[in-house]
Amino acid sequence: MSAYINRKNRGGKVQLYVRYRDPITKQDTSCGRVQTEKEADLLIAKINVAEAENDQEKLFELIGSRTLNAEVRKGIIVKDQLSKFKMKFKDLKEEWINYKINYGVGGTTRKSYSDKLNCYQINFLDDYEIGAIDSDVISAFIAQLSGKNVTRDNYARHVKYVFNYALDRGYIFRHPFQKYHSISTDVKDLSMVIWSPEQTQSYVKFIAQEAPRVLAPLTLGLSTGMRKSELIGLHYEDFDHVNRTLTVKRSVTGFSKGEFIVGKPKTDTSYRIIKLDDFSYDLLMEHVQIQENWLWKNYKVFTDRSTPLIVGSGPEYFKPNRLNQNHKRLQHVYDEKTGLYLPETAWKDLRDTWATHALESGEMSILEISKRMGHADVYITMQRYQHLTNRVLGENVQHVANYQFGNLKITPAAWNKELDSGDQNQLTG
């Protein structure tokens, strides 16, 4: 049987969908959402009958054209589909927006869809017939988009949604985005904002006075190279007081519907043990003691092995977006109160700052830095900090020479003395 019921849990409610698997292409497609199991069974029965009787036109009507193989499609294109095939893209996107309105999307979301699809950059496609839009047209469309990679990718993604809709309804028979890959992933933004050691020290001193609650997480971000999600996901059991280490084995990537999203670290190499320097260790020990007193005083909670090492507004994880907001706000407060300019950074820039200082100090190899940061491969580290590694490698040449040759010096006078002795064997190769 090629049709089946697919159950999805959306916000605690189970939604029912009927899906169809093409016996030739082995691809699945959604035949639509149904309200009851009885309605699903009825639709599945109709599909099975059409399939058994080889009634391709009826099958097309029930499931659309996404998974139907090319031979089947050729025999079932009817006049209605041909008219849709010649529809202008501007009409298609309006139909899609109206479909979203009927589907029940909120006003803010609907406005976002409308604003993006009616942007002058997307109007490039408006006068094209949707059947004439292929991968070459999409490539030209992508090329004319302007703005940051993320912005361009966002526009392209919304156009892709419209073509998903068209394909589901049989308006087109091949998705023009099939050769498209995300701009954001194809071209990575390697720009970074790096604080100098003096700026780092000044900021940490300022945080200690103005916002001691977030002193530990922000300082650890600057001194360990950890990702924000990894730092928030630390428990008391991950802090080894004796060996002065932190063990990374989980990450907290977000907070949704009253629950924290807790999962595995980003890569297999992100499972790691990070050695703490004396400054960070002392700071974290003081933070733990203050935090334990605060939790008992306000919540009558004793800490145990599963308690988050950096708690938020209660005995729970620190919310990732709240940590970002605090960091951004404190940078502006720093500028206002000190009168000094501090380049605005995101959390990833704290990681980059640590890696840059580690390379510039000349005390850590690129392999050690890569392992500490949890990169999947040392090549990623070398590629990101290539401009620094080239400079540091050049500066370290003298350190290697000092180790290799020590204070050894050979003067021209000594060489001349050897030549004057008449020992020609000194000159033979």
Secondary structure, DSSP 4 states (H G I P E B T S, - for coil): --EEEEEEEETTEEEEEEEEE-TTT--EEEEEEESSHHHHHHHHHHHHHHHHTT-HHHHHHHH-SSS--HHHHHHH--HHHHHHHT-BHHHHHHHHHHHHHHHT--HHHHHHHHHHHTSTTGGGGTTSBGGG--HHHHHHHHHH--S-HHHHHHHHHHHHHHHHHHHHTTS-SS-TTTT---HHHHS---------HHHHHHHHHHHHHH-GGGHHHHHHHHHH---HHHHHT-BGGGEETTTTEEEE--EEEEEETTEEEEE--SSGGG-EEEEPPHHHHHHHHHHHHHHHHHHHHHH-----TTSBSSB-SSSSBPPHHHHHHHHHHHHHHHHHHH--------HHHHHHHHHHHHHHHT-S-HHHHHHHHT-S-HHHHHHHTHHHHHHHHHHHHHHHHHHHHTT----HHHHHHHHHTT-GGGG--
